[in-house]
Amino acid sequence: MFYTEMNAEQRKVLTNATQVFEVMEHVRERDKNFLGTMHWKRISSREYLYRGYSGGRTKSLGRRCTRTEEIKSRYDEARAEHKARRAQLADQLRIHAGYIRINRLNRFPAVAAQVIRSFEKLGTPIKVIGTNALYAYEVLAGILFLPEFLSTDDLDLLMDSRQRLKIVSSLKTKTLLSVLKDADPGFRRITDSPYEFAAANRDGYRVDFITQEGKDIATPNEFYKSLPGDDLKPQGIGSLRWLVSAPSIQEVVFDQKGNPVRLPTVDPRAFAIHKQYVGTVERVRPIKAKKDLQQAQIVAQLLSSELAHMPLSEGILRLFPK
């Protein structure tokens, strides 16, 4: 057997911690409503209510009167309530992190979680593929894979070249490498090549940026035109043109400190088919091919035994070549 089932206590702890995190996500969405300030400003002999925004931009809401005093009072009250609720939920998450660690559910690599959070903060669309996707599937199925099936010191981030404009605009003034440095300042390019697609931190943990290959393999993919010349460039891989079109799932997993992170990845049915294809058709090293085929097998078995509600439908099969 390649996994064990979560016991009743683990399922309860995981469910409770996830629910608190999901509430916190909704509360964080309201943060933007309270960015900046609301203050009185004296001009000549009169006071005016001003709303201050990031970047130094301000907007007058009118001279001081009953109406503007009520506006400020409601704003201050709502802001204080929001701040108190956020702090209370943060305390709850810290408590739940302890329960997660005690029940050994703190399984996702901490540095990978930080990288995902950094891109999530910017709204950059990514998908985690490769071995790290298994952490989402075990939560989905309520099981725990044995450690030998999960050990990995790298993170594969899939970026759909069809979304390159959204990806580039979300980065604003940042680069892919600088976002990695936000997660861990120790990240450095693997090589100085202008085609470099990977970086590693001081511990050797590696992040690879990959994308689907275009029809003409001799032509650089669209990211080469859209990203700065000194930035990392997602590497094009032929078989990923099927995987980028596959359905996506997101599961809340917990890093080694017990903190939650939402893990975006591909549907496990697409994962199994893709790994089977890569392990049998693409020309890869035997040691990697055996790993790919093993992962295809265990996810296929998981679909059969624990995820029977996710049948291998014609819609999934159509994404891949016969």
C-alpha positions, 0 to 999 in steps of 0.5 A, a space after each residue: 500500500 502506498 498510503 494510509 488513511 487519515 484517522 478521525 482526529 486528523 480529519 477533524 483537525 484538517 477540516 477545522 483548520 481549513 475552515 478557519 483559513 477559508 474565513 480568513 481568506 474572505 476577511 483578507 479580501 476586505 483589506 483593500 477597503 481599509 487601505 490608506 487613511 480617512 482624516 480631517 484636513 484644515 483648509 483656511 478656516 474650515 475642515 474637510 474630510 479626506 480619503 487617503 490612498 496608496 501612492 499619495 493620492 487623496 480625495 475630498 469627501 466634503 466639508 465637515 458636517 453631520 454627513 461627513 462626521 457620520 461617514 468617518 465614524 462608520 469608517 473608523 468603526 468598520 476598520 476597527 472591527 475588521 482589524 479585530 476580526 483579522 487578529 482573532 482569526 490569526 490567533 486561531 490559525 496559530 492555535 490550529 497550526 499547533 494541532 496540525 503539527 501534533 497530528 503530523 499534517 504539516 507536510 508541504 515544504 515550507 519554502 514551496 509554500 512561501 513561493 506560492 504565497 508570493 505569487 498568490 499575493 500578486 494574483 499571478 496565475 500558476 499551477 503546481 505540477 510534478 511531485 508536489 501536486 500529490 499533497 493536494 491529492 492526498 487532502 482531496 482523498 483524505 489519505 497520507 502518501 508514504 514519505 518515499 512517494 513525496 520526497 522532492 527538493 524542487 517545485 515545478 510552476 506551470 505558466 500558461 503562455 496563453 495567459 502571458 499578458 495577465 501574468 506579466 501585468 500581475 508582476 508589475 515592477 517585479 520579475 519572476 526571480 524577484 518574487 522568488 526572492 520575496 519568498 526566500 532572499 537566498 534564491 539565485 539563478 542556476 546559470 547566467 544563460 539568457 534562457 535560464 528557467 530555474 533558481 535555487 536557494 542556499 539549501 539547494 531547493 529549486 524552482 523551475 518555471 515551465 510552459 507549453 511549447 509552441 508549434 515551432 520548437 525552434 521559435 522561443 515561446 511568448 515569455 521571451 518577448 514579454 519578460 525582461 531580458 535578465 529575468 528567468 524564462 519559462 521553459 517550453 515542454 511539448 506535452 504541457 500543451 495538453 496539461 495547461 488545458 486540463 481542469 484545475 483544482 485547489 486544495 488547502 495544504 499545510 506547510 512544515 510550520 503548520 500554516 495553510 496555503 492554497 495549492 493550485 494544481 491540475 485534476 488528478 485524472 489529467 496528472 495520471 494520464 500525463 505522467 503515464 505519457 511522459 514515462 512511456 513516450 517522451 525521451 527522458 532518463 530511465 530513473 525519471 521515467 520510472 518515477 513518472 510511471 510510479 506516480 501515474 500508477 499511484 494516482 490512478 489507483 487512488 482515483 479507483 479506490 478513494 476518488 470514485 466520484 472522479 471517473 475518467 470521462 471522455 472530456 478528460 481523455 479528449 485533452 490528450 492524444 490517442 
